[in-house]
Amino acid sequence: MDCIIIASGALKRHDYFTRLIHKADLVVCADGGARHLRRMNMIPHVAIGDFDSIDTKSRLFLETHHVPIITHPRDKDATDTELAVQWAMEKGATGLTLMGVTGTRLDHTLANILLLKSIGETGIKCRIVDDNNEIYIVTERIELHGNPGDLVSLIPLTETVKGVTITGVDFPLDNAEIPMGSSLGISNRFSGTQAQISIKNGMAVVTKSVD
């Protein structure tokens, strides 16, 4: 079951995100993500959060369409996004796409990127999609699809990432070692429509970006 979770961060390409949402089996609104859904006229299956960042029109949108609302206290130990992820996993989601989880709040952006780690450890496929990026956490292998010239980057999350092999790009790597803090894996480019990344040891953030 493919699930989309949409939060209140930056989203501008509403036509693009609407097409992605149409493909999902389950749509979960995390708090102020209702603003984006209202503008796209997309009705979620459920809304979850403390609702401290939702505007009156978006709250009315949820209520008018009889969307079930699960309210949590404002003082809590998890973000609205993490609560939405937990709910979706309990409902049997096998794939998660997070939208509206990047933006001006760097603390939330970093927390949401690292949230992919705990999701992935359960065996659920997961990614973040925003206006310019697809974001993944990789420990073994991933194949990305794009267009020639699209950017692909690998950023170590462990002290070193060993056995890094990247193909389908302008600057391939073969069994390389990249230490944390190195920019070696930044701004590679698709040479065709597919890029493959494999890692033998360690963990990395992998992004596909369009400037």
TALINZI-V202103 format. One record per run of one state. SS is the DSSP state (helix for helix, strand for strand, loop for the rest). FROM is the first residue (numbers start at 0). TO is the last residue. If there is no record, write none. Layout:
SS|FROM|TO / SS|FROM|TO
This chain:
loop|0|0 / strand|1|5 / loop|6|12 / helix|13|21 / loop|22|24 / strand|25|29 / helix|30|39 / loop|40|44 / strand|45|48 / loop|49|54 / helix|55|63 / loop|64|66 / strand|67|70 / loop|71|78 / helix|79|89 / loop|90|93 / strand|94|98 / loop|99|104 / helix|105|119 / loop|120|123 / strand|124|128 / loop|129|131 / strand|132|137 / loop|138|139 / strand|140|144 / loop|145|149 / strand|150|155 / loop|156|158 / strand|159|166 / loop|167|167 / strand|168|168 / loop|169|171 / strand|172|178 / loop|179|186 / strand|187|189 / loop|190|192 / strand|193|197 / loop|198|199 / strand|200|200 / loop|201|202 / strand|203|208 / loop|209|210
